[in-house]
């Protein structure tokens, strides 16, 4: 397969544009991109431990710890020990956190709508499958 650095450049541009859009929309918030990302993860996944988040996103444990501490201080998340195995701690959104996560979901959806405008559904689904394969290739 031919090398095409434009793929990386395009991904970088899209990610940068996404976070600019989110931060501009959330400018009255003190949340960092990592904190917002964690809140969306908790809102959209059954997995809810720090280990799950680190595995899924690749965020460093130290950065995750800072994000969790900050979100707890702001009353957006809380920790709950696992009922069966006390070594595991579940991260849960509070009611206040759920409200912010709903806003973030809407913003993300609006951005994706803009990003995929004029792209037929079949093409977008094929692209998503390709992205998943690319992700799996990075895990090998």
Steps between C-alpha positions, in 0.01 A plus 500: 500500500631844413596738777259787529584743778189699412301245700681600818480869413124471441443309824701761691306784341163341576594434864635853542184647343278279716665608825496864392125469431437332836714742699344801329154365581602422859707816556314580822605162638824427681514149353811387315474293180611192698231557761234541232627187327476303825147625564391396150663162547311443825174617345531278193658176621415220738868487592557745783833437668820697459662191347224483237551864408879471477470190278243663271658843464870449567501787750776475756402388850642817655298726270190292569557532875518880469182503289313277745611712797393819326162359395438376854588842644246655261239237596472360146598144589520278804682176581317182595680186621411181316260292709673171416863606475601797714821543296292648217360851519221605266480858379145630480360827373306700755175671402703815433740292288213344304378849407841597362536164324167559326625837374827341386311222317292759317809699405677188378194400298480849347867484406464154342196621306706789364798274433295244307279742309466390133651159572262215416418272795653194326830680448509616860427150631779358281732770634410410859579135429835601353578715803422207729739280300766771523453517875530122528822516296648739754428249776700220337 
